[in-house]
């Protein structure tokens, strides 16, 4: 969760954030589309290590 909140603080969230008073509302469909277009962001928000890097080391062994 900390990675996600840090991500929200660092991004302007142009297409997937809506503001209501002091709250940030996430537009789910727009956020899912954003993650599909930016897979590195999705991997960075995932728990654990970046999967692409882990898969490369497994294939080499």
Residue pairs with C-beta under 8 A, 6 or more apart in sequence:
3 44
3 45
4 45
7 41
7 44
7 45
8 17
8 24
11 17
13 24
13 26
15 27
15 30
15 33
15 34
16 26
16 27
16 30
16 31
16 33
16 34
17 24
17 25
17 26
17 27
18 24
18 25
18 26
18 27
19 25
34 41
35 41
35 42
36 42
43 50
43 51
43 52
44 50
